[in-house]
Amino acid sequence: MSVAPLLLMFLAPLAAGILLGFIQLAFYRILRRSEDSIPPFLILFARGLVFFFVIAATFALVLRISP
């Protein structure tokens, strides 16, 4: 049994959450929001992680339904 798929199962959501958190932070910076209106990175990470799981669940359902 390979350890790589097991590691990817845990590391992929974390990496995606961090990436999506930085993307949100970049959009806040592009929109030139004040520093007080930008949420802490932990909140951005959590939103990115939830978004990743929603996308993964949607893909799983679509793959399960399609013949």
Helices and strands as residue ranges (DSSP letters): H 4-30, G 35-37, H 41-65
